[in-house]
Amino acid sequence: MNSLKYLNGVLTVMTVLMAMGLWTWWVGGSAGRSVAMVQPAYAEGIVNAGHQRQQIVEQIKQLSQKVEGLSAMFRSGQARVRIEGGLPKKDKR
């Protein structure tokens, strides 16, 4: 009889702890956070396609500027291309 009371007590404590954990998980999802702690959607794993496209456009602009700079260097003679070793020979079959 004593062991049955102990078992009931332990099961009750475990049930209460599980209910508290479930409650904090349920409420703490989005409503439990303050406004200052809310992060952008892409920081939580949700893809923000508009932001990705904006980054791609910025990188393309940077790349274009670098290519224009190299092109100007080749036209002015500041940079030259030198091929060493020649072209690889083709197999005769």
C-alpha positions as CSV (number, residue, x, y, z in Angstrom):
1,M,0.0,0.0,0.0
2,N,2.9,2.4,0.8
3,S,4.5,1.7,-2.6
4,L,1.2,2.4,-4.4
5,K,1.1,5.9,-2.7
6,Y,4.7,6.5,-3.7
7,L,4.0,5.5,-7.3
8,N,0.9,7.7,-7.5
9,G,2.9,10.6,-6.1
10,V,5.7,10.2,-8.6
11,L,3.3,9.8,-11.5
12,T,1.4,13.0,-10.4
13,V,4.7,15.0,-10.2
14,M,5.7,13.7,-13.7
15,T,2.4,14.6,-15.1
16,V,2.5,18.1,-13.7
17,L,6.1,18.6,-15.1
18,M,5.1,17.4,-18.5
19,A,2.0,19.7,-18.5
20,M,4.2,22.7,-17.6
21,G,6.7,21.8,-20.3
22,L,3.9,21.5,-22.8
23,W,2.4,24.8,-21.7
24,T,5.7,26.7,-22.0
25,W,6.3,25.1,-25.5
26,W,2.8,26.1,-26.6
27,V,2.9,29.6,-25.3
28,G,6.6,30.3,-25.8
29,G,6.3,29.7,-29.6
30,S,5.7,33.2,-30.7
31,A,3.4,34.9,-28.2
32,G,5.9,34.4,-25.4
33,R,8.6,36.6,-27.0
34,S,8.8,40.3,-26.5
35,V,8.7,42.6,-29.6
36,A,12.4,43.4,-29.2
37,M,13.3,39.7,-29.4
38,V,11.4,39.0,-32.6
39,Q,13.9,38.4,-35.5
40,P,13.3,38.6,-39.2
41,A,11.7,35.6,-40.8
42,Y,14.8,34.5,-42.7
43,A,16.8,34.3,-39.4
44,E,14.4,31.6,-38.2
45,G,14.9,29.4,-41.3
46,I,12.2,30.7,-43.5
47,V,13.6,31.6,-46.9
48,N,13.1,35.2,-47.9
49,A,13.4,35.1,-51.7
50,G,13.2,38.9,-52.2
51,H,16.2,39.4,-49.9
52,Q,18.1,36.6,-51.7
53,R,17.5,38.2,-55.1
54,Q,18.5,41.6,-53.8
55,Q,21.8,40.1,-52.6
56,I,22.4,38.4,-55.9
57,V,21.8,41.7,-57.8
58,E,24.3,43.5,-55.6
59,Q,26.9,40.8,-56.1
60,I,26.3,40.9,-59.9
61,K,26.8,44.7,-59.8
62,Q,30.1,44.3,-57.9
63,L,31.3,41.6,-60.3
64,S,30.4,43.8,-63.3
65,Q,32.5,46.6,-61.8
66,K,35.5,44.3,-61.4
67,V,35.2,43.0,-64.9
68,E,35.0,46.6,-66.3
69,G,38.1,47.4,-64.3
70,L,40.0,44.4,-65.7
71,S,38.8,45.3,-69.2
72,A,40.1,48.8,-68.8
73,M,43.5,47.5,-67.6
74,F,43.8,45.2,-70.7
75,R,42.8,48.0,-73.1
76,S,45.3,50.4,-71.6
77,G,48.2,47.9,-71.6
78,Q,48.6,47.8,-67.8
79,A,47.8,44.1,-67.8
80,R,48.7,41.4,-70.4
81,V,48.0,37.7,-70.8
82,R,50.9,35.4,-71.3
83,I,50.4,31.7,-72.1
84,E,53.1,29.4,-70.9
85,G,53.5,25.8,-72.0
86,G,51.4,26.1,-75.1
87,L,48.1,24.4,-75.8
88,P,47.6,20.7,-75.0
89,K,48.1,18.4,-78.0
90,K,45.2,16.5,-79.4
91,D,45.2,12.7,-79.5
92,K,45.5,11.2,-83.0
93,R,43.3,8.2,-83.2
